[in-house]
Amino acid sequence: MDYITELMGGFAVPPFLKAYRRDRQYLFLGLRLTRDTERMVLADLVYGHGHPTGWLLCPEPTSKERRFCDRLGIEIVEADWPVLLDAAAVTA
């Protein structure tokens, strides 16, 4: 319960990491955003982000994932990681 309290208060990410990650963008692979815990940590991590915040590689996002990503400026790429690897192999 103590960790959840920290998450809700915005203290899930240490201050030095919050300062380091400002104006950065993120690529989320293999992360489903269906649980509150992951969404709270992610929201704290990307606070003060660049634009767009980043990208979520997700083959079939739920409506909850879509709303969350839209709110934080995360673009959803509706594909799975093997598609990303195949695309990388073609360009290499």
Kinemage of the C-alpha trace (Angstrom):
@kinemage 1
@onewidth
@group {chain A} dominant
@subgroup {mainchain}
@vectorlist {calphas} color= white
{ca met a 1} P 0.000 0.000 0.000
{ca asp a 2} L 2.904 2.363 0.690
{ca tyr a 3} L 4.119 2.116 -2.938
{ca ile a 4} L 0.643 2.926 -4.265
{ca thr a 5} L 0.567 5.993 -2.019
{ca glu a 6} L 3.915 7.086 -3.478
{ca leu a 7} L 2.568 6.555 -7.015
{ca met a 8} L -0.525 8.608 -6.369
{ca gly a 9} L 1.542 11.423 -4.872
{ca gly a 10} L 3.825 11.622 -7.911
{ca phe a 11} L 6.847 10.226 -6.083
{ca ala a 12} L 7.269 6.967 -8.034
{ca val a 13} L 10.206 8.339 -10.022
{ca pro a 14} L 13.261 9.724 -8.142
{ca pro a 15} L 14.002 13.460 -8.641
{ca phe a 16} L 17.347 12.871 -10.433
{ca leu a 17} L 15.588 10.700 -13.009
{ca lys a 18} L 12.806 13.254 -13.454
{ca ala a 19} L 15.419 15.903 -14.260
{ca tyr a 20} L 17.300 13.603 -16.674
{ca arg a 21} L 14.254 12.579 -18.680
{ca arg a 22} L 12.928 16.068 -19.471
{ca asp a 23} L 12.440 16.824 -23.181
{ca arg a 24} L 12.988 13.197 -24.127
{ca gln a 25} L 10.781 10.909 -26.141
{ca tyr a 26} L 9.975 7.285 -25.430
{ca leu a 27} L 9.273 4.086 -27.349
{ca phe a 28} L 7.193 1.610 -25.383
{ca leu a 29} L 7.527 -1.991 -26.559
{ca gly a 30} L 5.628 -4.903 -25.026
{ca leu a 31} L 3.944 -2.693 -22.430
{ca arg a 32} L 0.189 -2.909 -22.059
{ca leu a 33} L -1.341 0.075 -20.319
{ca thr a 34} L -4.375 -1.683 -18.904
{ca arg a 35} L -3.305 -1.525 -15.236
{ca asp a 36} L -3.414 1.580 -13.054
{ca thr a 37} L 0.051 0.939 -11.618
{ca glu a 38} L 1.803 1.046 -14.991
{ca arg a 39} L -0.184 4.092 -16.087
{ca met a 40} L 0.648 6.020 -12.888
{ca val a 41} L 4.392 5.327 -13.186
{ca leu a 42} L 4.362 6.153 -16.892
{ca ala a 43} L 2.474 9.417 -16.357
{ca asp a 44} L 5.010 10.451 -13.718
{ca leu a 45} L 7.924 9.448 -15.945
{ca val a 46} L 6.838 11.408 -19.024
{ca tyr a 47} L 5.849 14.597 -17.203
{ca gly a 48} L 7.671 17.475 -18.923
{ca his a 49} L 8.201 15.393 -22.055
{ca gly a 50} L 9.147 16.384 -25.569
{ca his a 51} L 6.528 16.429 -28.324
{ca pro a 52} L 5.282 13.939 -29.217
{ca thr a 53} L 5.779 12.238 -25.882
{ca gly a 54} L 6.594 9.007 -27.640
{ca trp a 55} L 5.193 5.936 -29.271
{ca leu a 56} L 3.472 2.806 -28.022
{ca leu a 57} L 3.811 -0.291 -30.170
{ca cys a 58} L 0.563 -2.120 -29.450
{ca pro a 59} L -1.227 -4.456 -31.885
{ca glu a 60} L -4.748 -4.097 -30.479
{ca pro a 61} L -5.005 -1.185 -28.031
{ca thr a 62} L -8.009 -1.058 -25.737
{ca ser a 63} L -10.182 2.035 -25.471
{ca lys a 64} L -8.584 2.715 -22.055
{ca glu a 65} L -5.087 2.577 -23.589
{ca arg a 66} L -6.204 4.876 -26.416
{ca arg a 67} L -7.613 7.477 -24.005
{ca phe a 68} L -4.513 7.374 -21.788
{ca cys a 69} L -2.110 7.727 -24.718
{ca asp a 70} L -4.172 10.516 -26.241
{ca arg a 71} L -4.117 12.421 -22.933
{ca leu a 72} L -0.309 12.136 -22.642
{ca gly a 73} L 0.495 12.710 -26.326
{ca ile a 74} L 1.737 9.169 -26.948
{ca glu a 75} L 1.181 8.017 -30.522
{ca ile a 76} L -0.049 4.447 -30.881
{ca val a 77} L 1.462 2.313 -33.606
{ca glu a 78} L -0.916 -0.587 -34.096
{ca ala a 79} L 1.656 -3.300 -34.690
{ca asp a 80} L 3.664 -5.790 -32.678
{ca trp a 81} L 7.437 -5.878 -32.181
{ca pro a 82} L 8.110 -8.518 -34.908
{ca val a 83} L 6.826 -5.971 -37.462
{ca leu a 84} L 9.334 -3.446 -36.109
{ca leu a 85} L 12.168 -5.983 -36.387
{ca asp a 86} L 11.154 -6.883 -39.940
{ca ala a 87} L 11.124 -3.204 -40.925
{ca ala a 88} L 14.561 -2.719 -39.373
{ca ala a 89} L 15.915 -5.705 -41.295
{ca val a 90} L 14.635 -4.321 -44.598
{ca thr a 91} L 16.345 -0.965 -44.075
{ca ala a 92} L 19.631 -2.469 -42.852
